[in-house]
Amino acid sequence: MKFEWRKQEKELYLPKAKPTEIIVPEQKFYTLSGAGDPNGEQFSQEVSALYAMSYGIRMLSKKGLAGKEPFEYTVYPMEGIWTLSDETVAEERGFNKTDLVYKIMIRQPDFVTEALALANLEEVSKKKPNPNNQNITFERIEDGKSLQMLHLGSYDDEAKTFEIMGQYCEEHQLHRTTFAHREIYLSDPRKVVPEKMKTVLRYFVE
């Protein structure tokens, strides 16, 4: 049976449009770090590189890894951890997308080992050259105690959702542990109009 993250992991990926507390365990990712405006060509090429690696793993799994039965699954959605440059924070400048610092990523199934991830990285790079392939890493990341909420609409309107999350923190004595936050992209902006896009917003609390 095909593994569908939308069905088997609803708690992590399909929250309601209201703040929800959650404990996020350690997960495995292909990641790529960068900075600057995500609307540029550089960011688009970085996203393409991550998806190429993730579909490479999926094809290996579908064919069956050594000694294992074929395992079919839906590739996980792209995610990103976003913050601002140290200079921007220190100088308390107004928000500008060119000041963004990010780590974008795509989660990999639990069976993926570091050795397999690196071997796939090398093989896919031969078939689909991309200057960003050399910057991709394989990481284990644990968000731990977090607050998340579904944001419906344009990325530019996320402040409204963060305001609701902030009010929830005040009412429940929660404190953000870092200025950074995570976004999980449930919609393809190339196919969905901005007002109907769905994005999970999550930040880390204590």
Helices and strands as residue ranges (DSSP letters): H 5-8, H 10-13, E 20-35, H 41-63, E 78-84, H 86-91, G 97-99, E 100-108, H 114-127, G 133-135, E 137-152, G 155-157, H 158-171, E 181-185, G 194-196, E 198-204
